[in-house]
Amino acid sequence: MLDALTLDQMRMFLTVADAGSFRLASMRLGRAQSAVSHAIANLETELKTVLFDRSTRRPTLTSDGRALLDDCRSLVLRADLLRAKAQGMG
């Protein structure tokens, strides 16, 4: 059940994947590094999978992370387009 899955978590997932670093992602997002790390851990718990291999200096996407990346990017883009469309109506 994905009741707790949020766009914010998905944006953080995408930002960490694109940045290749929790520290750099946190700077881009204007969030504490611990908040980004915690959000990713919660997302992994919610999805019941590991998205990043943290055993190396830089986090790398796992095969599951790579498999979900494009779908996540599409969902966030669609949500942004929906928001822009709705704002243009009023």
N, C-alpha and C positions, 0 to 999 in steps of 0.2 A: 504494500500500500504506500503510495507516494504523497500522503497528505501533508507532510512537512517539507516537501521539496519546494524551494523558493527560487525565484529569478535571481535574487541576490546571491545565493549559493552558486547558481549556474554561472553568473558573471564572474564570481571569484574563481571558479574552476577554469573558465576560459582565460582569465587574466594570468593565473599561475602557469597554465599550459603555454601561453604565448610568451610570457616573460622568462620562463624556465627557472624561476626563483620565487620563493615565498616573500623574501625581503623586497625584491623589485616589484612584485605584484602588490604588496601592501602599500608601497610608495605610490604606485599608479592609482590605486583605489582610494588613497587617503585614509587608510585604516591601519590599525596596529597589526603587526605581523602575527601576533598571537590570535587576533580575531580572525584573520584570514585562515590560519592553520586550523583553528577550531571549526570554522565554517566548512572547510574541506573535509575534516574528520566527520562532522555531522552528516555531510552529504554522502560520504562513503558508507556510513552506518545506515542511512536511509535507503541507499541503493543496494546495500549488502554486497559491496565489492570494493576493491582497492583501486583507486584511480591513479595514484602516483607511487612510484618506487622511491622511497626516501632513504635507501641504504647508501646512496652516493651523495657527494657534496651538493649536487643540484638535483632537484626532483625531476624524474622522468616519467612520462606517461606509461602506464602498464598497457597490456593489450586491451583490457577492458576500457581503460581511459581513452585510448585511441579510438576504439569502436564507438564510444559515446560522444566523442568530441564534436563531430559534424552535426549530429542531431541536436546537441546542446546549443551549438552556435545558431542553428536554424530556429530553434525555439526562442532564443533571446532576440534574434532579429525580428521574428514575427511579433513578439510582444512589443518591441520598440515601434514597429510599424503600426500596430493596433493603437498604441498610445498616441502616436502622431496623428493618426486618422481621427481618433476621438477628439483630440484637442483642436483639430481643424474644423470640427463640426460646431463648436460653441464659440 
